[in-house]
Amino acid sequence: IMDADFKGNASAGNVNQITSGITGIRVKRRVKGTFDWITIKEIPVEKSEDLSFVITDNLNAYNTEYEYAFVPMLGDVEGNYIIESILSKFEGVFICDTDTVFKFMAGVEYNDNAVNQQIGVFQPYNRQFPVIVSNSVLQYKTGSIGGWVLPEGFETNRTVDRIALTKEKEALLKFLLNKKPKIIKDMNGNSWLVYFTGNPTLSYDNNYGQGMVKVNAEWTEVGDPNDKTDLYENGLIPTKR
């Protein structure tokens, strides 16, 4: 028997008493079989209704089994972990941050990726061969990604709405140019933490009355998408704890 007053909610029993001891919820994630948790969301709790929420983890990699933990907080003190396992699966190529996801489905291209390092080559007098100096640990990738822009709902209705496509193109360009780090991930298991450093280019299909457009953008790797320090410093998770 549950005692509920239904005053704008369906809370019953001792949920209000439980809520009075909770100041927030942390949602954490780790690859199953590892030990290091990453906090992907912090949710403040002021009333019982705040305990009901839905979040999406945009930063997960393909074909990886994760453990997610629901952790009640009292100030900075964590309560007991409630843990569930989920196998991450998806199709396509995605550019995303914590709140936004764009999916490329058609004409997706990765142009040449380069692994960059810093090597000094000096050619002193009276030597046949140069002197090589390597005193930097720099090692990062650069590349580009491109694909046709398709309107929302195309996967289900297979309809190309020109007005919707133009709106989607402008939204994608605004996202690429917002000067914030992002993650590129695909169903091959690739995942890069990047900053878009080039000028996005638009290629129109003149056979379709310029209605179809392909966007291509250059990126530079700025961190490890599985490292919580890199994720935190690039603003993709709320805390390193």
SULKA-V362038 format. One record per residue. SS is DSSP state (h for helix, s for strand, l for the rest). PSI is psi in radians with two decimals (NA if undefined). OMEGA is omega in whole degrees, -180 to 180 (none if undefined). Layout:
BEGIN
SS_PSI_OMEGA, SS_PSI_OMEGA
END
This chain:
BEGIN
l_2.18_-179, l_2.29_-180, l_1.81_-180, l_2.35_179, l_-0.17_176, l_0.63_177, l_1.34_-180, l_0.11_178, l_3.06_179, l_0.40_-179, l_2.51_-179, l_3.00_178, l_-2.39_-176, l_0.43_-177, h_-0.66_179, h_-0.65_178, h_-0.70_179, h_-0.75_-178, h_-0.58_-177, l_-0.32_180, l_0.11_-177, l_2.28_178, l_-0.26_180, s_3.00_177, s_2.32_170, s_2.33_172, s_2.11_-176, s_2.80_-179, s_2.53_171, s_2.70_174, s_2.30_-177, l_2.32_-178, l_-0.13_176, l_3.12_-173, l_-0.30_-171, l_2.01_179, l_2.55_173, s_2.18_176, s_2.04_-178, s_-0.25_-180, s_2.45_171, s_2.21_-175, s_2.03_177, s_2.52_180, l_2.06_177, l_-0.39_179, l_2.92_-174, h_-0.55_-179, h_-0.39_-180, h_-0.24_178, h_-0.14_177, l_1.97_-177, l_2.83_176, l_2.29_175, l_2.75_176, l_2.26_177, l_1.74_-179, l_-0.24_-170, l_0.05_-176, l_2.63_180, l_2.84_-177, l_2.53_173, l_0.72_179, s_2.29_177, s_2.13_-178, s_2.68_166, s_2.25_177, s_2.38_-179, s_2.31_173, s_1.98_-170, s_1.94_175, s_2.53_-177, s_2.47_168, s_1.69_-170, l_-2.14_177, l_0.14_-178, s_2.21_-180, s_2.48_173, s_-2.84_-179, s_2.49_180, s_2.33_170, s_2.02_-166, s_2.37_173, s_2.58_179, s_2.45_179, s_2.33_174, s_2.11_-177, s_2.13_178, l_2.45_174, l_2.92_179, l_2.39_177, l_-3.03_178, s_2.32_-173, s_2.50_166, s_2.19_-172, s_2.80_164, l_-2.81_-176, l_-0.62_-171, l_-0.25_-171, l_2.47_178, s_2.31_170, s_2.33_-178, s_2.28_172, s_2.23_-178, l_-0.52_-172, l_2.44_177, l_0.57_-177, l_2.31_-178, s_2.34_164, s_2.01_173, l_3.12_-171, l_2.20_172, l_2.46_178, s_2.44_172, s_2.01_-172, s_2.41_175, s_2.89_-179, l_1.91_-179, l_2.27_176, s_2.27_178, s_1.95_-177, s_2.48_-177, l_1.38_-178, l_2.77_176, l_2.67_175, l_0.47_172, l_2.47_178, l_-0.61_-175, l_2.65_-179, l_2.89_175, s_2.21_-179, s_2.23_179, s_2.15_178, l_1.73_-179, l_0.43_179, l_2.57_178, l_0.15_179, l_2.27_173, s_1.87_-177, s_2.78_-177, s_2.63_169, s_2.69_-180, s_-2.89_177, s_2.76_179, s_2.48_179, s_2.82_178, s_2.83_177, s_2.42_175, l_2.21_179, l_2.51_-177, l_2.77_178, l_2.39_-180, l_-0.04_-177, h_-0.61_-178, h_-0.52_-177, h_-0.72_-175, h_-0.22_179, l_0.59_-179, l_2.29_178, l_1.80_177, l_2.02_-174, h_-0.73_-179, h_-0.76_179, h_-0.63_179, h_-0.73_178, h_-0.72_178, h_-0.69_179, h_-0.70_178, h_-0.80_-179, h_-0.65_178, h_-0.70_179, h_-0.77_179, h_-0.73_178, h_-0.69_179, h_-0.79_-179, h_-0.50_-174, l_0.23_-177, l_0.09_174, l_0.70_175, l_2.54_179, l_2.68_-178, s_2.98_175, s_2.31_169, s_2.28_180, s_2.70_-180, s_3.09_-176, l_0.16_171, l_-0.03_-178, l_0.00_176, l_2.51_177, s_2.15_-179, s_2.37_172, s_2.00_-166, s_2.91_170, s_2.27_180, s_1.95_-170, l_-0.20_-180, l_-3.03_176, l_1.98_179, l_2.44_178, s_2.60_-180, s_2.26_177, s_2.14_-175, s_2.53_175, s_1.80_-178, h_-0.33_177, h_-0.19_180, h_0.47_178, l_0.59_-179, l_0.31_-179, l_-0.51_179, s_2.38_-177, s_2.40_176, s_2.31_179, s_2.35_176, s_2.36_-177, s_2.46_179, s_2.51_-178, s_2.80_176, s_2.29_-180, s_2.33_-177, s_0.06_-180, s_-3.11_180, l_2.10_-178, l_-0.13_178, l_0.04_-178, l_2.15_-174, h_-0.50_177, h_-0.78_178, h_-0.72_179, h_-0.72_-180, h_-0.81_-178, h_-0.39_178, l_0.19_172, l_0.38_-177, l_-0.20_172, l_2.71_-172, l_-0.35_-175, l_2.75_175, l_-0.06_-178, l_NA_none
END
